[in-house]
Amino acid sequence: MTNAVQNRRKQGQQTKPIVTNGSMDIAQRGTSSTGVNSDGYTTCDRWRTNIDSYGAYTITQSTTVPTGQGFSSSFKIDCTTADASPGSGDLFTFEQRFEGQEVQMFKKGTSSAERYTLAFWIRSNLTGNFTVNLVDSDNSRRIGSLVNIAQADTWEKKVISFPKDTTGAFDDDNADSFRIQFFLGVGSNFTSGTLPTSAWESATTANFAAGQSAFIGSNTDNELFITGVQLEVGDFNSDTIPPFQFENAGTNLARCQRYCYQEDNSDTYHNQVSGFFSGSTLFIGLLALPVALRSSPSITTSGNYETAGTSSLDASSIILVDSAGTDLTKIQVRATVSGATAGQGTVLRNKNDATAIFRLTSEI
């Protein structure tokens, strides 16, 4: 065990896991999404699916988990529209992206570079090989491994050790530097080469998923579950890998909220933003965030909203202003209203609509 991991694992001195929400417990956007056939974030926070002309899927935060391991949630992918004969460029990947400043402990691109060990639990009705890549986005470099599922419908723990890379340092910033990327379905463009398993190489599309024999989109009976994703500094096997580092719910949620902050609308008339009417048709409010966002966010709103003291308003009129910069903790919000009294204090809230969405996104 390397000194870095020894230091992390000292009793009372553990630091946060490298992977965020590896237990799949946080799902601010909801627990199920149907008809997923494009790129984006759906259920479990920080986990992104990239789908390019490769069928459609229901993606769920599932309660199917490996027995006796402490997990309560998994990420489930269920094929609902198959692509049994994918085109050469068709693709389905599942990944987490990391800020460069979050992976400096690997000392990549230096003579002191460290090895990587990736561990996770996986289950599918399919047997055969999926593929996983570690991706250096800054320098366009990759290393890969086959993920063999030996038994159908059975949880299997995989522990994969990857070599260090003394070429190409990660940028020390808040942008996309590193990815853990699972290939779940691909066309021939991604399988016609040789998978780099013994050394990092410059990214070559033909090598990304070479040797893959299992394809999630081949039949609508196919499904896949994954949970307990962890990344460690150093070289480990199934006997020496440190235990999965569970975080309490509040800490796990706060780490996810750096990238996605969604107001709780589980109750009716939930206050979103406190503010005032600057005129008869304009609300201005200030939203204080529980944690700093990674960067200037985008906003998604839907459903029924109102400002107390006026009638309903169109959710599309809610906009962000003065939100430039990084490490944002306060966001100014404006909305178009009617019949307001200038200078009067008020709140922006959902109007008897527990399905309304008020979300700020700052994903990588």
N, C-alpha and C positions, 0 to 999 in steps of 0.2 A: 504494500500500500504506500502510495506516495506521501510525502510530507504534507502536501496540500490537503489530501483527503484525511490524513491523520488529524490535522488541525481542525478540519470541519467536524470530525466525528468525536472530538473530545467532549466528554460529558459536560453539559452546560455551556458549551461554546459552539454549538452548531450554527451555521449560517443558512440562509435560504437555499432551497434546491435550485439548480440551474434551470430546469424545466419548470414553467409555470402551469399550474392546473394539470399536472400529470395524472392526478387521481380522477379527473373529469367531473369533479364535484360542483363546479361553478358553471352555470348556464344562464347568464343574464338575458340572452335573446329569446329564451324559451327552451323547452325540453324536446320539441319535435319540429321538423321542417320537412314538408313533402315536395315532390317534384323538383328536387335540386339537380340542376344540370349545367351549372356554370360556376365560376370562381367566387369564393367569398367565405365569410364566417357565418355559421348558422346556429348550432346549439352550444356545445361546450366551449367556453371561452378560451381564446388563444389558439384554437385548432382550426385550421383553414383547409377547405377542400378546393382543389383546382380541377375543373372538369371541362374538357375541350372535346365536344362532339362524341362523348362516350356515355350514352345512356342517361337515365334519370334515377334518382334515389330518394328514399326516405332516410333522413339522418336524425338520430334520436340520442338523447341522454338516457341510457338504459340502466336498469337495475340488475342486469345479468352480469355477474362478477365471479372471479375465481374464489372458491370456497376457502375461508379461513385465512385470508391474506389482509383483511382490514379494509378492503375497498367496498364502497357502496354504489359506485357509478362506473359506467364504461361508455365509450363512444361507439355507437352502433351505426353501421352503414348497410342498408337493405336495398338491393337492386329492384326497381319497379318497372323500368324500361330497359331491356337488354340491348347490348351491342355485341352480338356474337361474332360479327365479322368486322372488326374495327378498321377504319382507314389507317394509313401509315402514320398519320400525325395525330390520331386520337389519343387522349390522355386522361388519366385520373390519378391525382396525387393527393396525399393527406400530409399536412406538415405543420410545424411550428417554426416561426421566424424569431430571431433574436437580435437585439441591438448589439452593436459592436462592443459597447462598454460593459455588456453583460457577460462576455465570453473572453475577457482578457486573461483569465486564469490559465488558459491553454497555451499562452505565450507563443501563439502561432507565428511563423515567419522568423523565429529567432533560434539560436543554437540551443536554447533551453526549452524548446517546445515540448509539450506534454502529450501523452496518448489520451484517447477518448474511449470511454466504455458506455455503451447504450444498453439499457435494459427495459423490458416491457412485457406485459402479458397480452397474448393474442389468441383469438378463437375464430374459426370459420367453418362452414360446411365444406369448403374447398380444401383439398390437400395439394401440396406442391409448393412451389417457390414464388413468394412475392419478393420485392427488392426494397432496400432502404439505402439512401444516400445521406452522407453528411456533406453539406454544401457551404463553400466559402464564396459568398456572394460578392465580396469586395474584389477578389482576385480571379473569379471564375474558375475555381478549382473544386474537385470532388474526390470522394472516396466512397466505395459501396460495399454492400454485402447482401447475399441472398438470405431470405427469411423463410425457412422451410417449415411448413405446417404438416406434421406427420400424421395426426389423427383428426378426423373430422369432428366438429362440434365438441371439442375438448380444449379447455384452457391450457396453454403452454407458455412457460416463461422463457424468453429469449435474452441472452446476455452476449453482446457482440463487442469485441475489443477492436478498435481502429488505430492504425499507426499515427504517430505525430507527423507534423508537416513543418519543416524549417523554411519553407518558401511562402512568402506572402502573408504579411501581418494583417490581422483584423483592424479596421479603422476603430478608433476609440471615440465613438459618437453614438447618437441615438437612432441611427439608420440601420437598414437591413444588412447585416454582416454574415450571418450564419443561419443555416436551416437544418432541421431534421426532417427528411422528406421520404415518405413511404410511397412507392409506386404500386397502385392497386389494379390498374389496367392501362395498357399501352398498345400502340400500333408498332409496326415494324421499324419505324424511324428510330425507336429507342432501344431496340433489342438486337440489332444487326452487328454489333461490335463485341467488345470484351469488357466485362465489368471490372473496374479497377478495385482490387481488394487488398493488395499488398502495399500500395503506395498511392498517395494523392497524385492527381494528374490535372492538366488543363481540361476544362469541361468539354466533352465530346458527346454530342447527342446520341450517337449510336451505341454508346457504352452505358447510358444511364440505367437501363433495366435489362441488360443482357443476361440471359439465363432464366428469366422469369417464365414460369409455366402456369401460374394461377392468375385468373383474370376475373375480377369482381363483376364485370358487366356481361359475362358470357351467358348468364341465365337469370331469370327473375326469381329463382329459388335461392340465389346467393346472398349471403350476409356475412358481415365481419364485425368483430368486437375488438376493442383495444383499451387497455387501461394500465395504470402503474408505470407510466413512461418516466424514466429517470436517466440523467446523464451525469457521469462522474469523470473527474480528472484522474487519469491513471489507467493501469492495465489490470482488469479483473476478469474472473470467470464466475460460473454459477455458484461456486463454493465461497469465493472471497468478496463478491459484490456487497457493498454496504446495504443495510436494509433500506427500503423505500422510506423517504423522509416525509411523513405526513405533516401538513400544516393545519392549524386551526382554521375554522371557516372564515373568520374575520380577516386573518392574514392572507389567506388564499384569495378572497374576494378583492382585497385592496390591491394586490399585485395585478389582478385582472383589470381593475378599474383604471390603471395607467393607460390602457389601450381601448377600453370600452366602458363608458359610464351610462347606465340606464336607470332612470327614475323608477321607483317601485309604484306600479299602478294597480296593485292587487286590491286596493280599496277604492271606493267611489269618492269623488271630489278630493283627490289627493293633491296637495299643494306641491307644485313643481318649482316655482321661482317667486321670490318676494320682490316687490318693486312699487312703482307708482305710475299714474297717468301723467305724461308730460304734456298732453293735450287731449282734446275730445276724441281723438282717433288713434292714439299711440300709447302703448304700454312699454315701459323700460324696466327691466329687472336685472338683478345681479345674482348669479348662481355660484355659490361657494362649493367647491368640489372636495370630496373627502381625501383625495390624493392628487398629486400633480399628473396631468396628462403628459404623454410622451412628446406631443407636438400639437400645433394648432389643429383643432378637430373639425370634422364635418358633423352636421346635425341631421337626424332622421326623426320626423314626427308623423303621427297618424292618429286618427280617431277624433273624438269630440273634446274640445277645450273651451274654456271661458276664463275671463278675468272677473273676480268677484266685484259685483256692482255694475256689470254690463251683460249684454247678451252673449251668445256663443260666438266663437271666432273660427276662422278657417285655419286648421293646423299648418297649412302650407305657408301662412303668413308669419309663422314663428321663425326668426332668423337669429344668427349669431353676429355680433359686431364687436370690434375691438378685441379680437381673440388671436391676434398674431403673436408669434413667439413660442418658446418652448417652456416646459415645466409650468404649465398653466394651472393655477388653482382657483381662479375666478373668471367667469365668463359673463359678458353682458348679453342679454337677450332682449329682442324687440318683437312686438306683435301688433298687428293692425286690429283695432277695435272700433266700436261705434258707441256714441252716447255716453262717453266717459266724462268725469269731472276733473279738469286739470288740477294737478297737485295732490290728488287724493291717493293715499296708500292703498295697495291691493295685492293680490296674489294671482299668478297664473296657475290654473289647475285643470285636471281632466274633469269633464262634465259627465258624471255618472257613467263612466266608461272604463271598466277595468281592463279593456283590451287596448287602450290608447298607448302609444309609444312615444317616449321622449328620450332620445338616445344621442350621446356624443361619442364619436368614433375617432380614434387616433392610432389605428392599427398600422403595423409596418407593411 
